[in-house]
């Protein structure tokens, strides 16, 4: 007999797992920049180079990602807490006053990210109330000396060595 899982308690238990923080970006149907804070980022394969992340089907920008051929994963560094908060909210214009660059695919690349992975959408999978996006990495860059922004138990933390 399956006992129903309390979704709030489940979410709290998941918060026991420390994650890095990313902002995944793409272009919307009219070419507008789209971005969301995501902590579900993970490596999948080295050969071919594949990464994954997931997004809730109720997300305001869900259709933009589902119809996009490319996305970029911007791994945040310590001190980018406010940037993470900005892209975690449903704002009319998350990009107001924010400078970014573009690489080959045209996806927004955030300045000072700890690492960036520019990807071609390779696969999507249904995952309950989320869709899992798998991307083939086309290009990447990283700062080997920086420290990541970490999210754990509902808050931002810093890595100590």
Backbone as a chain_set.jsonl record, in Angstrom:
{"seq": "XXXXXXXXXXXXXXXXXXXXXXXXXXXXXXXXXXXXXXXXXXXXXXXXXXXXXXXXXXXXXXXXXXXXXXXXXXXXXXXXXXXXXXXXXXXXXXXXXXXXXXXXXXXXXXXXXXXXXXXXXXXXXXXXXXXXXXXXXXXXXXXXXXXXXXXXXXXXXXXXX", "coords": {"N": [[0.844, -1.179, 0.0], [0.665, 2.123, -0.958], [1.607, 5.056, 0.631], [0.42, 8.337, 0.624], [2.636, 10.949, -0.352], [3.698, 13.74, 1.414], [3.906, 16.73, -0.135], [5.184, 19.127, 0.635], [6.85, 18.35, 2.755], [8.421, 16.561, 1.336], [9.715, 18.301, -0.464], [11.21, 19.784, 1.386], [12.906, 17.782, 2.36], [14.324, 17.229, 0.011], [15.804, 19.537, -0.082], [17.958, 18.974, 1.479], [19.98, 18.218, -0.078], [22.745, 19.709, -1.308], [23.157, 22.014, -3.952], [24.58, 23.37, -6.952], [24.016, 26.593, -8.468], [22.312, 27.697, -11.295], [21.62, 29.726, -14.188], [19.543, 29.178, -16.733], [19.369, 29.923, -20.118], [17.699, 31.081, -23.104], [16.272, 31.836, -26.318], [13.208, 33.441, -26.939], [10.079, 33.035, -28.816], [9.913, 35.377, -30.337], [12.478, 36.182, -30.494], [13.313, 37.294, -28.15], [15.251, 37.561, -25.098], [15.31, 34.893, -22.746], [15.211, 33.58, -19.468], [15.845, 31.486, -16.621], [16.265, 30.677, -13.178], [17.852, 27.752, -12.16], [18.345, 24.732, -10.428], [18.654, 22.143, -11.054], [20.616, 21.191, -12.702], [22.91, 18.965, -14.299], [25.693, 16.876, -15.171], [25.759, 14.535, -17.862], [27.055, 12.941, -19.827], [30.375, 12.392, -21.105], [31.207, 11.705, -23.641], [29.153, 11.457, -26.177], [29.454, 14.998, -25.277], [27.17, 15.721, -22.884], [24.596, 17.392, -21.051], [22.088, 17.941, -18.484], [18.932, 19.374, -17.394], [15.991, 20.452, -15.629], [12.625, 21.71, -15.98], [9.697, 23.127, -14.627], [6.433, 22.412, -15.817], [4.565, 24.377, -15.505], [5.868, 26.725, -15.576], [6.324, 30.108, -16.54], [7.887, 30.577, -18.813], [8.033, 28.143, -20.044], [7.091, 27.143, -22.581], [8.732, 28.515, -24.337], [11.287, 27.376, -23.927], [10.717, 24.733, -24.636], [10.206, 24.923, -27.348], [12.591, 25.844, -28.323], [15.705, 25.444, -30.058], [18.154, 25.575, -28.898], [20.001, 26.155, -25.844], [21.555, 27.85, -23.068], [23.601, 27.182, -20.292], [24.328, 28.906, -17.495], [26.544, 28.89, -15.015], [26.429, 29.979, -11.757], [28.456, 32.094, -9.664], [29.938, 32.656, -6.402], [28.501, 35.441, -4.747], [26.668, 36.112, -6.669], [24.07, 36.026, -5.833], [21.837, 37.798, -5.914], [21.349, 37.963, -8.658], [20.559, 35.356, -9.142], [18.173, 35.329, -7.611], [16.682, 37.229, -9.035], [16.195, 35.925, -11.507], [14.74, 33.813, -10.623], [12.251, 34.655, -10.081], [8.978, 35.503, -11.39], [9.118, 37.843, -13.417], [8.216, 40.7, -15.39], [10.23, 41.804, -17.047], [13.043, 40.423, -16.766], [15.472, 41.013, -17.743], [15.951, 43.71, -17.778], [18.147, 46.386, -17.845], [20.328, 44.695, -17.69], [23.349, 43.536, -18.898], [24.484, 41.345, -21.475], [26.15, 38.78, -23.373], [26.367, 37.116, -26.575], [26.905, 33.933, -28.055], [27.64, 31.459, -30.485], [25.024, 30.302, -30.839], [23.237, 32.277, -30.212], [22.01, 32.381, -27.759], [21.53, 34.026, -24.619], [24.408, 34.909, -22.774], [25.568, 35.179, -19.593], [27.335, 37.779, -17.912], [30.391, 37.276, -16.143], [29.829, 34.686, -15.245], [30.546, 31.614, -13.583], [30.934, 29.291, -15.028], [30.017, 28.399, -18.365], [27.822, 26.714, -20.524], [27.07, 26.148, -23.731], [24.443, 24.873, -25.556], [22.906, 22.455, -27.766], [19.6, 21.484, -27.99], [19.058, 18.201, -27.365], [17.418, 16.077, -26.469], [14.18, 15.701, -24.992], [12.359, 14.832, -22.095], [9.476, 13.581, -20.487], [8.762, 14.215, -17.127], [6.957, 13.795, -14.746], [5.613, 16.602, -13.217], [7.414, 18.156, -14.498], [9.655, 18.824, -17.286], [12.418, 17.195, -18.632], [15.354, 18.386, -19.918], [17.813, 17.557, -22.197], [20.95, 18.435, -23.27], [23.293, 18.747, -25.931], [26.541, 19.666, -25.578], [27.941, 22.366, -27.187], [29.769, 24.366, -26.976], [31.878, 25.789, -24.482], [32.963, 27.499, -21.483], [35.002, 28.408, -18.664], [35.883, 29.534, -15.339], [38.555, 28.584, -13.672], [39.403, 29.335, -11.156], [37.412, 30.444, -9.636], [34.685, 30.385, -7.169], [31.743, 28.446, -6.567], [28.255, 29.448, -6.413], [26.164, 28.201, -3.965], [23.246, 26.339, -3.172], [21.331, 25.393, -0.448], [19.238, 23.835, 1.889], [17.184, 25.775, 1.513], [18.535, 28.23, 1.234], [21.248, 30.449, 0.197], [24.698, 29.597, 0.08], [28.233, 29.516, 0.816], [31.2, 28.058, -0.5], [33.733, 26.544, 1.357], [37.19, 25.874, 1.756]], "CA": [[0.0, 0.0, 0.0], [1.425, 3.368, -1.054], [1.151, 6.154, 1.472], [0.649, 9.591, -0.098], [3.785, 11.732, 0.1], [3.439, 15.15, 1.682], [4.781, 17.416, -1.083], [6.002, 20.129, 1.326], [7.891, 17.613, 3.474], [9.303, 16.028, 0.305], [10.539, 19.424, -0.928], [12.159, 20.086, 2.458], [13.908, 16.714, 2.364], [15.181, 17.439, -1.16], [16.685, 20.644, 0.259], [19.142, 18.452, 2.167], [21.004, 18.007, -1.094], [23.312, 20.974, -1.765], [23.323, 22.083, -5.397], [25.03, 24.605, -7.556], [22.915, 27.409, -8.971], [22.512, 28.102, -12.681], [20.553, 30.402, -14.92], [19.46, 28.623, -18.078], [18.859, 30.959, -21.011], [17.397, 30.747, -24.494], [15.565, 32.912, -27.014], [11.789, 33.183, -27.091], [9.585, 32.959, -30.193], [10.141, 36.649, -31.031], [13.891, 36.49, -30.374], [13.579, 37.927, -26.861], [15.999, 36.714, -24.167], [14.529, 34.17, -21.737], [16.103, 32.974, -18.489], [15.284, 30.969, -15.379], [17.171, 30.071, -12.211], [17.663, 26.303, -12.172], [19.352, 24.005, -9.657], [18.594, 20.731, -11.448], [21.654, 20.957, -13.702], [23.789, 17.83, -14.038], [26.399, 16.269, -16.294], [25.221, 13.238, -18.271], [28.018, 12.14, -20.593], [31.548, 13.076, -21.644], [31.332, 11.398, -25.058], [29.252, 12.885, -26.497], [29.271, 15.859, -24.102], [25.746, 15.969, -22.639], [24.165, 17.878, -19.737], [20.624, 17.983, -18.368], [18.279, 20.219, -16.404], [14.541, 20.279, -15.761], [11.808, 22.908, -15.785], [8.286, 22.854, -14.359], [5.526, 22.652, -16.942], [3.758, 25.564, -15.227], [6.735, 27.892, -15.668], [5.896, 31.108, -17.513], [8.689, 30.488, -20.033], [8.137, 26.731, -20.419], [6.902, 26.94, -24.03], [9.906, 29.045, -25.038], [12.344, 26.363, -23.875], [10.277, 23.538, -25.344], [10.283, 25.152, -28.788], [13.927, 26.316, -28.69], [16.684, 24.448, -30.504], [19.38, 25.747, -28.128], [19.958, 26.829, -24.546], [22.864, 28.01, -22.422], [23.606, 27.023, -18.841], [25.259, 29.838, -16.874], [26.774, 28.47, -13.631], [26.68, 31.181, -10.973], [29.565, 32.1, -8.714], [29.682, 33.374, -5.146], [28.203, 36.851, -4.928], [25.627, 36.32, -7.678], [22.794, 35.681, -5.19], [20.761, 38.666, -6.411], [21.075, 37.549, -10.029], [19.773, 34.135, -9.007], [16.825, 35.705, -7.159], [16.025, 37.943, -10.129], [15.734, 34.988, -12.522], [13.851, 32.836, -9.983], [10.918, 35.272, -10.012], [8.241, 35.74, -12.629], [9.124, 39.273, -13.669], [7.934, 41.073, -16.774], [11.476, 41.916, -17.78], [14.192, 40.039, -15.949], [16.679, 41.452, -18.436], [16.052, 45.179, -17.742], [19.404, 46.919, -17.341], [21.348, 43.642, -17.568], [24.135, 43.307, -20.111], [24.854, 39.959, -21.745], [26.73, 38.572, -24.693], [25.863, 35.912, -27.246], [27.902, 33.148, -28.776], [27.198, 30.933, -31.782], [23.596, 29.975, -30.941], [22.42, 33.455, -29.913], [21.474, 32.343, -26.395], [22.201, 34.99, -23.738], [25.486, 34.452, -21.905], [25.641, 36.157, -18.509], [28.702, 38.188, -17.581], [31.012, 36.802, -14.904], [29.414, 33.347, -14.813], [31.662, 30.734, -13.226], [31.082, 28.43, -16.201], [28.909, 28.498, -19.317], [27.716, 25.607, -21.46], [26.137, 26.455, -24.812], [23.973, 23.538, -25.928], [21.826, 22.151, -28.704], [18.647, 20.585, -27.342], [19.184, 16.87, -27.969], [16.268, 15.264, -26.084], [13.328, 16.126, -23.882], [11.654, 13.703, -21.492], [8.452, 13.91, -19.507], [9.154, 13.827, -15.778], [5.924, 14.27, -13.819], [5.202, 17.985, -13.484], [8.557, 18.812, -15.136], [10.248, 18.226, -18.477], [13.868, 17.091, -18.527], [16.022, 18.803, -21.149], [19.182, 17.077, -22.356], [21.602, 19.216, -24.306], [24.643, 18.43, -26.383], [27.375, 20.846, -25.383], [28.606, 22.807, -28.404], [30.82, 25.305, -26.61], [31.865, 26.056, -23.041], [34.054, 28.279, -20.908], [34.901, 28.392, -17.203], [36.915, 30.186, -14.54], [39.01, 27.534, -12.76], [39.785, 29.86, -9.841], [36.246, 30.953, -8.918], [33.921, 29.5, -6.285], [30.342, 28.404, -6.977], [27.14, 29.782, -5.536], [25.568, 26.931, -3.547], [21.921, 26.432, -2.552], [21.149, 24.275, 0.488], [18.215, 24.092, 2.921], [16.412, 26.994, 1.259], [19.322, 29.452, 1.235], [22.532, 30.481, -0.507], [25.849, 29.339, 0.927], [29.535, 29.634, 0.176], [32.086, 26.919, -0.367], [34.993, 26.787, 2.052], [38.145, 24.793, 1.455]], "C": [[0.887, 1.24, 0.0], [0.789, 4.433, -0.18], [1.408, 7.448, 0.696], [1.816, 10.376, 0.517], [3.356, 13.18, 0.276], [4.422, 15.964, 0.83], [5.675, 18.465, -0.408], [7.157, 19.456, 2.083], [8.91, 17.028, 2.493], [10.254, 17.11, -0.203], [11.599, 19.786, 0.114], [13.268, 19.037, 2.514], [14.853, 16.85, 1.171], [16.181, 18.568, -0.912], [17.917, 20.225, 1.039], [20.303, 18.234, 1.206], [21.484, 19.363, -1.59], [23.515, 20.926, -3.275], [24.011, 23.381, -5.782], [23.816, 25.35, -8.072], [23.26, 27.853, -10.385], [21.367, 28.997, -13.132], [20.619, 29.844, -16.331], [18.78, 29.667, -18.95], [18.577, 30.394, -22.396], [16.812, 31.99, -25.144], [14.111, 32.493, -27.184], [11.372, 33.231, -28.549], [9.791, 34.246, -31.0], [11.594, 37.091, -30.927], [14.276, 37.136, -29.057], [14.381, 36.995, -25.953], [15.082, 36.14, -23.089], [15.528, 33.557, -20.76], [15.388, 32.563, -17.219], [16.386, 30.432, -14.478], [16.823, 28.591, -12.098], [18.74, 25.669, -11.299], [19.372, 22.519, -10.003], [19.638, 20.367, -12.499], [22.546, 19.786, -13.308], [24.503, 17.409, -15.32], [25.774, 14.907, -16.59], [26.3, 12.369, -18.894], [29.186, 13.014, -21.029], [31.684, 12.859, -23.15], [30.062, 10.725, -25.554], [29.031, 13.73, -25.237], [27.796, 16.246, -23.937], [25.536, 16.463, -21.214], [22.639, 17.846, -19.7], [20.199, 18.984, -17.311], [16.781, 20.013, -16.591], [13.819, 21.579, -15.43], [10.352, 22.491, -15.588], [7.407, 23.247, -15.529], [4.669, 23.903, -16.732], [4.578, 26.856, -15.285], [6.257, 28.81, -16.791], [6.622, 30.939, -18.85], [8.819, 29.057, -20.573], [8.061, 26.523, -21.935], [8.095, 27.46, -24.831], [11.03, 28.021, -25.066], [11.973, 25.132, -24.702], [10.399, 23.705, -26.856], [11.674, 25.588, -29.252], [14.833, 25.159, -29.119], [17.949, 24.467, -29.653], [19.08, 26.352, -26.763], [21.381, 26.967, -24.034], [22.684, 27.861, -20.924], [24.716, 27.914, -18.3], [25.397, 29.439, -15.406], [27.174, 29.701, -12.828], [27.814, 30.993, -9.972], [29.126, 32.797, -7.437], [29.449, 34.846, -5.46], [27.146, 37.128, -5.981], [24.244, 35.923, -7.152], [21.633, 36.493, -5.774], [20.375, 38.314, -7.837], [20.222, 36.281, -10.026], [18.335, 34.447, -8.599], [16.028, 36.364, -8.281], [15.429, 36.965, -11.132], [14.871, 33.863, -11.943], [12.414, 33.353, -9.934], [10.284, 35.371, -11.396], [8.115, 37.249, -12.814], [8.806, 39.538, -15.133], [9.213, 41.14, -17.592], [12.67, 41.67, -16.871], [15.483, 40.632, -16.495], [16.891, 42.967, -18.368], [17.372, 45.611, -17.112], [20.529, 45.91, -17.235], [22.044, 43.433, -18.909], [24.435, 41.808, -20.243], [25.496, 39.899, -23.111], [26.062, 37.362, -25.324], [27.037, 35.229, -27.931], [27.252, 32.632, -30.052], [25.694, 30.741, -31.91], [22.685, 31.172, -30.696], [21.79, 33.445, -28.537], [22.224, 33.36, -25.524], [23.225, 34.31, -22.828], [25.688, 35.536, -20.853], [27.088, 36.502, -18.158], [29.14, 37.61, -16.23], [30.486, 35.469, -14.401], [30.662, 32.517, -14.517], [31.98, 29.777, -14.374], [29.849, 28.635, -17.076], [28.989, 27.308, -20.262], [26.655, 25.977, -22.492], [25.748, 25.131, -25.464], [22.925, 23.546, -27.034], [20.893, 21.202, -27.967], [18.67, 19.241, -28.074], [17.945, 16.019, -27.712], [15.452, 16.017, -25.042], [12.553, 14.903, -23.407], [10.619, 14.224, -20.514], [8.905, 13.395, -18.148], [8.158, 14.348, -14.772], [5.503, 15.679, -14.179], [6.331, 18.812, -14.097], [8.865, 18.148, -16.48], [11.759, 18.287, -18.292], [14.459, 17.412, -19.9], [17.447, 18.26, -21.132], [19.785, 17.846, -23.516], [22.971, 18.688, -24.65], [25.463, 19.708, -26.303], [28.137, 21.145, -26.674], [29.831, 23.66, -28.107], [30.749, 25.502, -25.103], [33.055, 26.912, -22.658], [33.893, 28.21, -19.395], [36.073, 29.142, -16.583], [37.381, 29.162, -13.51], [39.358, 28.033, -11.361], [38.592, 30.33, -9.016], [35.593, 29.914, -8.025], [32.444, 29.572, -6.652], [29.392, 28.984, -5.925], [26.43, 28.463, -5.236], [24.222, 27.202, -2.884], [21.704, 25.178, -1.716], [20.165, 24.701, 1.569], [17.548, 25.454, 2.762], [17.202, 28.281, 1.245], [20.63, 29.311, 0.479], [23.665, 30.314, 0.489], [27.119, 29.464, 0.116], [30.365, 28.395, 0.458], [33.327, 27.353, 0.408], [35.911, 25.612, 1.764], [38.839, 24.384, 2.723]], "O": [[1.758, 1.387, 0.858], [-0.416, 4.675, -0.247], [2.502, 7.636, 0.164], [1.958, 10.453, 1.737], [2.73, 13.768, -0.605], [5.632, 15.897, 1.047], [6.811, 18.668, -0.838], [8.292, 19.932, 2.053], [10.108, 17.0, 2.775], [11.452, 16.871, -0.353], [12.748, 20.061, -0.232], [14.437, 19.376, 2.695], [16.053, 16.613, 1.304], [17.28, 18.559, -1.467], [18.826, 21.03, 1.243], [21.454, 18.087, 1.619], [20.723, 20.094, -2.223], [23.985, 19.925, -3.815], [24.016, 24.355, -5.028], [22.714, 24.803, -8.11], [24.366, 28.328, -10.642], [20.293, 29.016, -12.532], [21.615, 30.011, -17.035], [17.749, 30.226, -18.578], [19.135, 29.374, -22.801], [16.86, 33.077, -24.568], [13.815, 31.349, -27.527], [12.208, 33.444, -29.427], [9.838, 34.197, -32.23], [11.917, 38.239, -31.232], [15.437, 37.492, -28.859], [14.219, 35.776, -26.022], [14.19, 36.824, -22.588], [16.578, 33.066, -21.175], [14.437, 33.217, -16.791], [17.332, 29.805, -14.954], [15.656, 28.222, -11.96], [19.915, 26.02, -11.409], [20.028, 21.728, -9.326], [19.532, 19.311, -13.123], [22.898, 19.626, -12.139], [23.972, 17.57, -16.419], [25.316, 14.214, -15.681], [26.447, 11.2, -18.536], [29.027, 14.207, -21.288], [32.209, 13.718, -23.859], [29.906, 9.519, -25.366], [28.487, 13.24, -24.247], [27.247, 16.997, -24.742], [26.208, 16.015, -20.285], [21.98, 17.74, -20.734], [20.986, 19.388, -16.454], [16.351, 19.46, -17.604], [14.33, 22.429, -14.701], [9.841, 21.618, -16.29], [7.613, 24.288, -16.155], [4.107, 24.43, -17.692], [4.047, 27.946, -15.07], [5.839, 28.348, -17.853], [6.023, 31.139, -19.907], [9.631, 28.801, -21.462], [8.882, 25.803, -22.504], [8.43, 26.909, -25.879], [11.659, 27.815, -26.104], [12.821, 24.56, -25.386], [10.666, 22.736, -27.567], [11.912, 25.691, -30.456], [14.732, 24.046, -28.603], [18.728, 23.514, -29.668], [18.041, 26.979, -26.558], [22.295, 26.29, -24.505], [21.714, 28.365, -20.357], [25.892, 27.711, -18.601], [24.461, 29.631, -14.629], [28.138, 30.386, -13.169], [28.086, 29.887, -9.506], [28.079, 33.443, -7.393], [30.11, 35.423, -6.323], [26.763, 38.283, -6.168], [23.363, 35.534, -7.92], [20.579, 35.942, -6.09], [19.196, 38.362, -8.189], [19.283, 36.151, -10.811], [17.39, 33.899, -9.167], [14.84, 36.089, -8.453], [14.291, 37.141, -11.568], [14.33, 33.051, -12.693], [11.474, 32.575, -9.764], [10.964, 35.328, -12.421], [7.119, 37.852, -12.412], [9.087, 38.714, -16.004], [9.279, 40.602, -18.697], [13.228, 42.598, -16.286], [16.476, 40.736, -15.774], [17.909, 43.462, -18.852], [17.675, 45.243, -15.977], [21.599, 46.248, -16.729], [21.396, 43.183, -19.926], [24.615, 41.106, -19.248], [25.403, 40.835, -23.905], [25.282, 36.667, -24.675], [28.016, 35.863, -28.326], [26.4, 33.307, -30.632], [25.135, 30.988, -32.979], [21.483, 31.091, -30.946], [21.102, 34.397, -28.17], [23.432, 33.531, -25.683], [22.948, 33.286, -22.203], [25.953, 36.689, -21.194], [27.953, 35.627, -18.113], [28.339, 37.48, -15.305], [30.678, 35.146, -13.229], [31.706, 32.708, -15.14], [33.143, 29.492, -14.655], [28.778, 28.996, -16.588], [30.063, 26.939, -20.736], [25.476, 26.103, -22.159], [26.613, 24.358, -25.876], [22.172, 24.505, -27.206], [21.347, 20.22, -27.38], [18.34, 19.162, -29.257], [17.467, 15.324, -28.608], [15.973, 16.858, -24.31], [12.147, 14.055, -24.202], [10.86, 15.196, -19.799], [9.379, 12.265, -18.036], [8.478, 15.261, -14.01], [5.084, 15.937, -15.307], [6.218, 20.033, -14.203], [8.39, 17.049, -16.766], [12.306, 19.298, -17.852], [14.108, 16.793, -20.905], [18.193, 18.473, -20.176], [19.213, 17.906, -24.605], [23.72, 18.24, -23.782], [25.102, 20.72, -26.903], [28.875, 20.303, -27.187], [30.796, 23.68, -28.871], [29.675, 25.393, -24.512], [34.024, 27.035, -23.408], [32.792, 27.984, -18.893], [37.108, 29.353, -17.216], [36.655, 28.898, -12.552], [39.585, 27.222, -10.465], [38.736, 30.591, -7.821], [35.898, 28.724, -8.104], [31.945, 30.639, -7.009], [29.687, 29.006, -4.729], [26.129, 27.696, -6.15], [24.07, 28.165, -2.133], [21.867, 24.056, -2.195], [20.258, 25.808, 2.1], [17.367, 26.19, 3.731], [16.598, 29.354, 1.243], [21.066, 28.205, 0.161], [23.602, 30.827, 1.607], [27.087, 29.513, -1.113], [30.247, 27.769, 1.512], [33.898, 28.409, 0.138], [35.453, 24.489, 1.554], [39.685, 23.49, 2.703]]}, "num_chains": 1, "name": "protein.A"}
